[in-house]
Each structure stands twice: as structure tokens, then as C-alpha cells.
Amino acid sequence: MPGTHYTYTVSAVGADEQRSTASVSVTTKAAPPGTAALVGTFNVHLHNTSNSGFSSFGKTDFNNGWRFQPQCKPPCNTQLRNINAKRMIVSLKQNGGSYSGSTSVPGLVTCQGHDVTTSVTVTIHVTRADPVRDAWQVTKFTGTMSQSASAQLGCTSSSASFTVTGTSLKG
């Protein structure tokens, strides 16, 4: 496992029952965070940096739960599922230590009580990885999320941008 300390001990027993022991300690090289799997559940803090077109916006800082499921042997493309907004499922393409993707989501925004389809774009940059249950996994990331909805149902267009910070709920 990258960045892990190991100690190896060998004991020998001679024909005369005499014992001899030798030990060696090694630490494996740390691997870049971008080589870790983006998998599992994360607490994600979102901070609104801009918004327009909303009659009311709500909080500018809030937390969500995001779950990541790799689509192949990690690290590789992964699927993001928002635990709080269950309709938000984004396929993220991996490029080194970064992931990005877009999707359309009904119901993140409403207009006069009706669900509006919103375009969502997410970009994530891995900032930390650690051994988790004998696997090299992402434990922290930063990034951005933007959403926009065109004018629909007699309502004006709307958009919002967020910075995101995620921390793994490893355990």
C-alpha cells in the first residue's frame, strides 16, 4: 500500500535450538493522489459563489452526501450519485487526478410549483488519498459545480455556481 510502514521479522532455529532473529523496517513510496480510486460516500460542502434568475435562493453554504461508484477497475471513470437529490446522477470522466461530467436533472429547480430541467456540470480535483481497508482511495477533493436552467414554463432562466469540498466517510 503506498505510503505505508511495514516491519518484517525472520526467526531462525538452529539444530541446537538456538534462535536468531533479524528485522527490517521499510516504508513504501507515497503514490500521487490521482492514482487512487474515487469510490465511496463523501460529505460534500457546497459554497455558492454566484446565482441569478431565482425568486428565492436559500442557503449559500450547505452540505450534501455524494456517493461515487467506479465504472471499471479504479482509478477510472466513476458515477456520482447525490444522496440528497436522488435524481442527480452524473457520469464523471477521469483524467489523471481530475474528474468532470455533465447531465440534465429534473426537479433541482422548480418554477411555479413545476419541476424544471437543470443542466449540471461537476469538476473534481483529487487533493488527498490514503489507504482505506487495504485499498488506495481518494479521501479529499475540491472542485466546482454549476447548474443552469433555460427559460421554461413562463419563468426566467436561472444559474448558480458553487465551490465544492469533499471528505470521505471512510471507515
MARBA-3410 file (N, C-alpha, C, O; in Angstrom, 1 decimal):
171
0.8,-1.2,0.0,0.0,0.0,0.0,0.9,1.2,0.0,1.8,1.3,0.8 ~ 0.6,2.2,-0.9,1.5,3.4,-0.9,1.6,4.2,0.4,0.6,4.3,1.1 ~ 2.8,4.6,0.7,3.0,5.4,1.9,2.8,4.7,3.3,2.4,5.3,4.3 ~ 2.9,3.4,3.3,2.7,2.6,4.5,4.0,2.0,5.0,4.9,1.7,4.3 ~ 4.1,2.0,6.3,5.3,1.4,7.0,5.1,0.0,7.3,4.0,-0.4,7.9
6.1,-0.9,7.0,6.0,-2.3,7.2,7.3,-2.7,8.0,8.3,-2.2,7.8 ~ 7.1,-3.7,8.9,8.3,-4.3,9.6,8.2,-5.8,9.3,7.2,-6.4,9.5 ~ 9.3,-6.3,8.9,9.4,-7.8,8.6,10.4,-8.4,9.5,11.5,-7.8,9.8 ~ 10.1,-9.5,10.1,11.0,-10.2,11.1,11.1,-11.6,10.6,10.1,-12.3,10.3 ~ 12.4,-12.1,10.7,12.6,-13.5,10.4,13.3,-14.1,11.6,14.3,-13.6,12.1
12.8,-15.3,12.0,13.5,-16.0,13.1,14.0,-17.4,12.6,13.3,-18.1,11.8 ~ 15.2,-17.7,13.0,15.8,-19.0,12.6,16.1,-19.8,13.8,16.5,-19.2,14.9 ~ 15.9,-21.1,13.7,16.1,-22.0,14.9,17.2,-23.0,14.4,17.0,-23.7,13.4 ~ 18.3,-23.0,15.1,19.4,-23.9,14.7,19.2,-25.3,15.2,18.2,-25.6,16.0 ~ 20.0,-26.3,14.8,19.9,-27.7,15.3,20.1,-27.8,16.8,19.6,-28.7,17.4
20.8,-26.8,17.4,21.0,-26.8,18.8,19.9,-26.0,19.6,20.0,-25.7,20.8 ~ 18.8,-25.7,18.9,17.6,-25.0,19.4,18.0,-23.5,19.7,17.1,-22.8,20.3 ~ 19.1,-23.0,19.3,19.4,-21.6,19.4,18.6,-20.8,18.4,18.5,-21.2,17.3 ~ 18.1,-19.7,18.9,17.3,-18.8,18.0,18.0,-17.6,17.6,18.8,-17.0,18.4 ~ 17.8,-17.1,16.4,18.4,-15.9,15.9,17.3,-15.1,15.2,16.6,-15.7,14.4
17.2,-13.8,15.4,16.1,-13.0,14.8,16.7,-11.8,14.1,17.6,-11.2,14.7 ~ 16.2,-11.5,13.0,16.6,-10.3,12.3,15.3,-9.6,11.8,14.3,-10.2,11.4 ~ 15.4,-8.2,11.9,14.2,-7.4,11.5,14.6,-6.3,10.5,15.8,-5.9,10.6 ~ 13.7,-5.9,9.7,14.0,-4.8,8.8,12.6,-4.0,8.7,11.6,-4.6,8.7 ~ 12.8,-2.7,8.7,11.6,-1.8,8.5,11.7,-1.1,7.2,12.8,-0.6,6.8
10.6,-1.0,6.5,10.6,-0.2,5.2,9.3,0.6,5.2,8.3,0.2,5.8 ~ 9.3,1.7,4.4,8.2,2.5,4.1,8.0,2.6,2.6,9.0,2.9,1.9 ~ 6.9,2.2,2.1,6.7,2.3,0.7,6.5,3.7,0.2,6.1,4.6,1.0 ~ 6.9,4.0,-1.0,6.8,5.3,-1.5,5.3,5.8,-1.6,4.4,5.0,-1.8 ~ 5.1,7.0,-1.3,3.7,7.6,-1.5,3.4,7.7,-3.0,4.2,8.1,-3.8
2.2,7.3,-3.3,1.7,7.4,-4.7,0.9,8.7,-4.8,0.4,9.2,-3.9 ~ 0.9,9.3,-6.0,0.2,10.5,-6.2,-1.3,10.3,-5.9,-1.9,9.2,-6.3 ~ -2.0,11.3,-5.4,-3.4,11.1,-5.1,-4.3,10.8,-6.3,-5.3,10.1,-6.2 ~ -3.8,11.2,-7.5,-4.6,11.0,-8.7,-4.6,9.5,-9.1,-5.3,9.2,-10.1 ~ -3.8,8.7,-8.5,-3.7,7.3,-8.8,-4.7,6.5,-7.9,-4.8,5.2,-8.1
-5.4,7.1,-7.0,-6.3,6.5,-6.1,-7.7,6.4,-6.7,-8.1,7.1,-7.6 ~ -8.5,5.4,-6.2,-9.9,5.2,-6.6,-10.8,6.3,-6.0,-10.7,6.5,-4.8 ~ -11.6,6.9,-6.8,-12.7,7.8,-6.3,-13.9,6.9,-6.1,-14.7,6.6,-7.1 ~ -14.1,6.4,-4.9,-15.1,5.5,-4.6,-15.6,5.7,-3.2,-14.9,6.2,-2.3 ~ -16.9,5.4,-2.9,-17.4,5.5,-1.6,-18.3,6.8,-1.4,-18.6,7.5,-2.3
-18.6,7.0,-0.1,-19.5,8.1,0.2,-18.7,9.3,0.8,-17.8,9.1,1.6 ~ -19.0,10.5,0.4,-18.3,11.7,0.8,-19.3,12.7,1.4,-20.4,12.9,0.9 ~ -18.9,13.4,2.4,-19.6,14.6,2.9,-19.1,15.8,2.0,-17.9,16.0,2.0 ~ -20.0,16.4,1.3,-19.6,17.5,0.4,-20.1,18.8,0.8,-21.3,19.0,1.0 ~ -19.2,19.8,1.0,-19.6,21.1,1.4,-19.7,22.0,0.1,-18.7,22.0,-0.7
-20.8,22.6,-0.1,-21.0,23.4,-1.3,-21.1,24.9,-0.8,-21.9,25.2,0.1 ~ -20.4,25.8,-1.5,-20.5,27.2,-1.2,-20.9,27.9,-2.5,-20.2,27.8,-3.5 ~ -22.0,28.6,-2.4,-22.5,29.4,-3.6,-21.6,30.6,-3.9,-21.4,31.4,-3.0 ~ -21.1,30.7,-5.1,-20.2,31.8,-5.5,-21.0,32.8,-6.3,-20.6,33.9,-6.4 ~ -22.1,32.3,-7.0,-22.9,33.3,-7.8,-24.2,32.6,-8.1,-24.3,31.4,-8.2
-25.3,33.4,-8.3,-26.5,32.9,-8.7,-27.3,34.0,-9.4,-27.2,35.2,-9.0 ~ -28.2,33.6,-10.3,-29.1,34.6,-10.9,-30.4,34.0,-11.4,-30.4,32.8,-11.7 ~ -31.4,34.8,-11.5,-32.7,34.3,-12.0,-33.6,33.6,-11.1,-34.7,33.2,-11.5 ~ -33.2,33.5,-9.8,-34.1,32.8,-8.8,-34.9,33.8,-8.1,-34.4,34.9,-7.7 ~ -36.2,33.5,-7.8,-37.0,34.4,-7.0,-36.6,34.3,-5.5,-36.7,35.3,-4.8
-36.2,33.1,-5.1,-35.6,32.9,-3.8,-34.5,31.8,-4.0,-34.6,30.9,-4.7 ~ -33.4,32.0,-3.2,-32.3,31.0,-3.4,-32.0,30.1,-2.3,-31.5,29.0,-2.5 ~ -32.3,30.5,-1.1,-32.0,29.6,0.1,-30.6,29.9,0.6,-30.1,31.0,0.5 ~ -30.0,28.8,1.1,-28.7,29.0,1.8,-27.5,29.1,0.8,-27.6,28.5,-0.3 ~ -26.5,29.8,1.1,-25.3,29.9,0.3,-24.3,28.9,0.6,-23.4,28.6,-0.2
-24.4,28.3,1.8,-23.5,27.2,2.3,-24.3,26.0,2.8,-25.2,26.2,3.6 ~ -24.1,24.8,2.2,-24.8,23.7,2.7,-24.0,22.4,2.4,-23.0,22.4,1.6 ~ -24.4,21.3,3.0,-23.7,20.0,2.8,-24.6,19.0,2.1,-25.8,19.1,2.2 ~ -24.0,18.2,1.3,-24.7,17.1,0.6,-23.9,15.8,0.8,-22.7,15.9,1.2 ~ -24.5,14.7,0.6,-23.8,13.4,0.5,-23.7,13.0,-0.9,-24.7,12.9,-1.6
-22.5,12.7,-1.4,-22.2,12.2,-2.7,-21.6,10.8,-2.6,-20.7,10.6,-1.8 ~ -22.1,9.9,-3.4,-21.6,8.6,-3.5,-21.0,8.3,-4.8,-21.6,8.7,-5.9 ~ -19.8,7.8,-4.9,-19.1,7.5,-6.1,-19.0,6.0,-6.3,-18.6,5.3,-5.4 ~ -19.3,5.6,-7.5,-19.2,4.2,-7.9,-18.3,4.1,-9.2,-18.8,4.5,-10.3 ~ -17.1,3.6,-9.1,-16.3,3.4,-10.3,-17.0,2.5,-11.4,-17.7,1.6,-11.1
-16.7,2.9,-12.7,-17.3,2.1,-13.8,-16.4,1.1,-14.4,-16.7,0.5,-15.4 ~ -15.2,0.9,-13.7,-14.3,-0.1,-14.2,-13.3,-0.3,-13.0,-13.6,0.2,-11.9 ~ -12.2,-1.0,-13.2,-11.2,-1.2,-12.1,-10.6,0.2,-11.9,-9.9,0.7,-12.7 ~ -10.7,0.7,-10.6,-10.2,2.1,-10.4,-8.7,2.2,-10.4,-8.0,1.1,-10.2 ~ -8.1,3.4,-10.6,-8.9,4.6,-10.9,-9.4,4.7,-12.3,-8.6,4.3,-13.2
-10.6,5.1,-12.5,-11.2,5.2,-13.8,-12.4,6.1,-13.7,-12.7,6.7,-12.7 ~ -13.2,6.2,-14.8,-14.4,6.9,-14.8,-15.3,6.4,-13.7,-15.2,5.2,-13.3 ~ -16.1,7.3,-13.1,-16.9,7.0,-12.0,-18.3,7.6,-12.1,-18.5,8.6,-12.9 ~ -19.2,7.1,-11.4,-20.6,7.7,-11.4,-20.8,8.4,-10.0,-20.6,7.8,-9.0 ~ -21.3,9.6,-10.1,-21.6,10.4,-8.9,-23.1,10.3,-8.7,-23.9,10.6,-9.6
-23.5,10.0,-7.5,-24.9,10.0,-7.1,-25.1,10.9,-5.9,-24.4,10.7,-4.9 ~ -26.0,11.9,-6.0,-26.2,12.8,-4.9,-27.2,12.1,-4.0,-28.4,11.9,-4.4 ~ -26.9,11.9,-2.8,-27.7,11.2,-1.8,-28.9,12.0,-1.5,-30.0,11.5,-1.2 ~ -28.8,13.3,-1.5,-29.8,14.2,-1.1,-30.8,14.6,-2.2,-32.0,14.7,-2.0 ~ -30.3,14.7,-3.4,-31.1,15.0,-4.6,-30.9,13.7,-5.5,-30.1,13.7,-6.4
-31.7,12.7,-5.2,-31.6,11.4,-5.8,-31.6,11.4,-7.3,-31.1,10.4,-7.9 ~ -32.2,12.3,-8.0,-32.3,12.4,-9.4,-31.0,12.8,-10.0,-30.8,12.6,-11.2 ~ -30.1,13.4,-9.2,-28.8,13.9,-9.8,-27.8,12.7,-9.8,-27.2,12.3,-8.8 ~ -27.6,12.2,-11.0,-26.6,11.2,-11.3,-25.7,11.7,-12.4,-26.2,12.0,-13.5 ~ -24.4,11.8,-12.2,-23.5,12.4,-13.2,-22.4,11.4,-13.5,-21.7,10.9,-12.5
-22.2,11.0,-14.7,-21.1,10.2,-15.1,-19.8,11.1,-15.3,-19.8,12.1,-16.0 ~ -18.8,10.8,-14.5,-17.6,11.6,-14.5,-16.5,10.9,-15.2,-16.2,9.7,-14.9 ~ -15.8,11.6,-16.1,-14.7,11.0,-16.9,-13.4,11.4,-16.1,-13.2,12.5,-15.7 ~ -12.5,10.4,-15.9,-11.3,10.6,-15.2,-10.2,11.1,-16.2,-10.1,10.6,-17.3 ~ -9.4,12.1,-15.8,-8.2,12.5,-16.5,-7.1,12.7,-15.4,-7.0,13.8,-14.9
-6.3,11.7,-15.1,-5.3,11.9,-14.1,-6.0,12.0,-12.7,-6.8,11.1,-12.4 ~ -5.7,13.1,-12.0,-6.4,13.3,-10.7,-7.6,14.2,-10.8,-8.0,14.7,-9.8 ~ -8.2,14.3,-12.0,-9.4,15.1,-12.1,-10.5,14.3,-12.7,-10.3,13.4,-13.5 ~ -11.7,14.7,-12.4,-12.9,14.1,-12.9,-13.9,15.2,-13.3,-14.0,16.2,-12.7 ~ -14.6,15.0,-14.4,-15.6,16.0,-14.9,-16.7,15.3,-15.7,-16.5,14.3,-16.3
-17.9,16.0,-15.6,-19.0,15.5,-16.3,-20.2,16.4,-16.2,-20.2,17.3,-15.3 ~ -21.2,16.2,-17.1,-22.4,17.0,-17.1,-23.6,16.1,-17.3,-23.5,15.0,-17.8 ~ -24.8,16.6,-16.8,-26.0,15.9,-17.0,-27.2,16.8,-16.9,-27.0,18.0,-16.5 ~ -28.4,16.4,-17.3,-29.6,17.1,-17.1,-30.4,16.5,-16.0,-30.5,15.3,-15.9 ~ -30.9,17.3,-15.1,-31.6,16.8,-13.9,-33.0,17.5,-13.8,-33.0,18.7,-13.6
-34.1,16.8,-13.8,-35.4,17.4,-13.5,-35.6,17.6,-12.0,-35.2,16.7,-11.2 ~ -36.1,18.7,-11.6,-36.5,18.8,-10.2,-35.5,19.5,-9.2,-35.9,19.7,-8.1 ~ -34.3,19.8,-9.7,-33.4,20.6,-8.8,-34.0,22.0,-8.6,-33.8,22.6,-7.5 ~ -34.7,22.5,-9.6,-35.3,23.8,-9.6,-36.7,23.7,-9.9,-37.1,22.8,-10.7 ~ -37.6,24.5,-9.3,-39.0,24.5,-9.6,-39.4,25.9,-10.1,-38.8,26.9,-9.7
-40.4,25.9,-10.9,-41.0,27.1,-11.4,-42.5,27.0,-11.2,-43.2,26.2,-11.8 ~ -43.1,27.9,-10.4,-44.5,27.9,-10.2,-45.0,26.5,-9.8,-46.1,26.1,-10.2 ~ -44.2,25.8,-9.0,-44.6,24.5,-8.5,-44.3,23.4,-9.4,-44.6,22.2,-9.1 ~ -43.7,23.6,-10.6,-43.4,22.6,-11.5,-41.9,22.3,-11.6,-41.1,23.3,-11.5 ~ -41.5,21.1,-11.8,-40.1,20.7,-11.9,-39.5,21.3,-13.2,-40.2,21.2,-14.3
-38.4,21.9,-13.1,-37.7,22.4,-14.3,-36.4,21.6,-14.5,-35.8,21.1,-13.6 ~ -36.1,21.3,-15.8,-34.9,20.5,-16.1,-33.7,21.5,-16.0,-33.7,22.5,-16.6 ~ -32.7,21.0,-15.3,-31.5,21.8,-15.0,-30.3,21.1,-15.5,-30.1,19.9,-15.3 ~ -29.4,21.8,-16.2,-28.1,21.3,-16.6,-27.1,21.4,-15.5,-27.0,22.5,-14.9 ~ -26.4,20.3,-15.1,-25.5,20.4,-14.0,-24.1,19.9,-14.6,-24.0,18.9,-15.3
-23.0,20.7,-14.2,-21.7,20.3,-14.6,-20.8,20.2,-13.3,-20.9,21.1,-12.4 ~ -20.1,19.1,-13.1,-19.3,18.9,-11.9,-17.8,18.7,-12.4,-17.6,17.9,-13.3 ~ -16.9,19.3,-11.7,-15.5,19.1,-11.9,-14.8,18.9,-10.5,-15.0,19.7,-9.6 ~ -14.0,17.8,-10.4,-13.4,17.4,-9.1,-11.9,17.3,-9.4,-11.5,16.7,-10.4 ~ -11.1,17.8,-8.4,-9.7,17.6,-8.4,-9.3,16.9,-7.1,-9.6,17.4,-6.0
-8.7,15.7,-7.2,-8.3,15.0,-6.0,-7.1,15.7,-5.3,-6.2,16.1,-5.9 ~ -7.3,15.9,-4.0,-6.3,16.6,-3.2,-5.6,15.7,-2.2,-4.5,16.0,-1.7 ~ -6.2,14.5,-1.9,-5.6,13.6,-0.9,-6.1,12.2,-1.1,-7.2,12.0,-1.5 ~ -5.2,11.2,-0.9,-5.6,9.8,-0.9,-4.9,9.1,0.2,-3.8,9.5,0.7 ~ -5.5,8.1,0.7,-5.0,7.3,1.8,-5.3,5.8,1.7,-6.3,5.5,1.0
-4.6,5.0,2.4,-5.0,3.6,2.4,-6.4,3.5,3.2,-6.5,3.9,4.3 ~ -7.3,2.8,2.6,-8.6,2.6,3.2,-9.0,1.1,3.0,-9.2,0.7,1.9 ~ -9.1,0.4,4.1,-9.4,-1.1,4.0,-8.6,-1.8,3.0,-9.1,-2.4,2.1 ~ -7.3,-1.6,3.0,-6.3,-2.2,2.1,-6.5,-1.8,0.6,-6.1,-2.6,-0.3 ~ -7.0,-0.6,0.4,-7.1,-0.1,-1.0,-6.7,1.4,-0.9,-6.9,2.1,0.0
-6.1,1.9,-2.0,-5.6,3.2,-2.2,-6.8,4.0,-2.7,-7.2,3.9,-3.9 ~ -7.4,4.9,-1.8,-8.6,5.6,-2.2,-8.5,7.1,-2.0,-7.8,7.6,-1.1 ~ -9.3,7.9,-2.8,-9.4,9.3,-2.6,-10.1,9.5,-1.2,-11.1,8.9,-0.9 ~ -9.5,10.5,-0.4,-10.1,10.8,0.8,-10.6,12.3,0.9,-11.3,12.7,1.7 ~ -10.0,13.1,0.0,-10.4,14.6,-0.1,-10.4,15.0,-1.6,-9.5,14.6,-2.3
-11.3,16.0,-1.9,-11.2,16.6,-3.2,-11.8,18.0,-3.1,-12.5,18.3,-2.1 ~ -11.5,18.8,-4.1,-12.0,20.1,-4.3,-12.6,20.2,-5.7,-12.2,19.4,-6.5 ~ -13.4,21.2,-6.0,-13.9,21.4,-7.3,-15.0,22.4,-7.4,-15.1,23.3,-6.6 ~ -15.7,22.3,-8.5,-16.8,23.2,-8.8,-18.0,22.5,-9.3,-17.9,21.4,-9.8 ~ -19.2,23.1,-9.0,-20.4,22.6,-9.6,-21.2,23.8,-10.1,-21.3,24.8,-9.4
-21.7,23.7,-11.3,-22.6,24.8,-11.8,-23.9,24.1,-12.3,-23.9,23.0,-12.7 ~ -24.9,24.9,-12.2,-26.2,24.5,-12.7,-26.9,25.6,-13.5,-26.7,26.8,-13.1 ~ -27.6,25.3,-14.5,-28.3,26.3,-15.2,-29.6,25.7,-15.8,-29.7,24.6,-16.2 ~ -30.6,26.6,-15.9,-31.9,26.2,-16.5,-32.3,27.3,-17.4,-32.3,28.5,-17.1 ~ -32.7,26.9,-18.6,-33.2,27.9,-19.6,-34.6,28.4,-19.2,-35.3,27.8,-18.3
-35.0,29.5,-19.8,-36.4,30.0,-19.5,-37.4,28.9,-19.9,-37.4,28.4,-21.0 ~ -38.2,28.5,-18.9,-39.2,27.5,-19.1,-40.5,27.8,-18.3,-40.4,28.5,-17.3 ~ -41.6,27.4,-18.8,-42.9,27.5,-18.1,-43.2,28.9,-17.7,-43.8,29.1,-16.6 ~ -42.8,29.9,-18.5,-43.0,31.3,-18.2,-42.1,31.9,-17.2,-42.3,33.0,-16.8 ~ -41.1,31.1,-16.7,-40.1,31.6,-15.8,-38.8,32.0,-16.5,-38.5,31.5,-17.6
-38.0,32.9,-15.9,-36.8,33.3,-16.5,-35.7,32.2,-16.3,-35.9,31.3,-15.6 ~ -34.6,32.3,-17.1,-33.5,31.4,-16.9,-32.9,31.6,-15.6,-33.0,32.7,-15.0 ~ -32.2,30.6,-15.1,-31.5,30.7,-13.8,-30.2,30.0,-13.9,-30.0,29.1,-14.7 ~ -29.3,30.4,-13.0,-28.0,29.7,-12.9,-27.4,29.9,-11.5,-27.7,30.8,-10.8 ~ -26.5,29.0,-11.2,-25.8,29.1,-9.9,-24.5,28.3,-10.0,-24.3,27.3,-10.8
-23.5,28.9,-9.3,-22.1,28.2,-9.3,-21.7,28.0,-7.9,-22.1,28.8,-7.0 ~ -21.0,26.9,-7.7,-20.6,26.5,-6.3,-19.1,26.1,-6.3,-18.7,25.5,-7.3 ~ -18.4,26.3,-5.2,-17.2,25.6,-5.0,-17.6,24.4,-4.1,-18.5,24.5,-3.3 ~ -16.9,23.3,-4.3,-17.2,22.0,-3.5,-15.9,21.5,-2.9,-14.9,21.6,-3.5 ~ -16.1,21.0,-1.7,-15.0,20.3,-1.0,-15.6,19.0,-0.4,-16.6,19.1,0.3
-14.9,17.9,-0.7,-15.4,16.6,-0.3,-14.5,15.9,0.6,-13.3,16.0,0.4 ~ -15.0,15.3,1.7,-14.2,14.5,2.6,-14.9,13.1,2.7,-16.1,13.0,3.0 ~ -14.1,12.1,2.5,-14.5,10.7,2.6,-15.1,10.3,3.9,-14.6,10.7,5.0 ~ -16.2,9.5,3.9,-16.7,9.0,5.2,-16.1,7.5,5.3,-16.9,6.6,5.5 ~ -14.8,7.4,5.2,-14.1,6.2,5.2,-14.3,5.5,6.6,-14.6,6.2,7.6
-14.1,4.2,6.7,-14.3,3.6,8.0,-14.3,2.2,8.0,-14.4,1.6,9.1
END
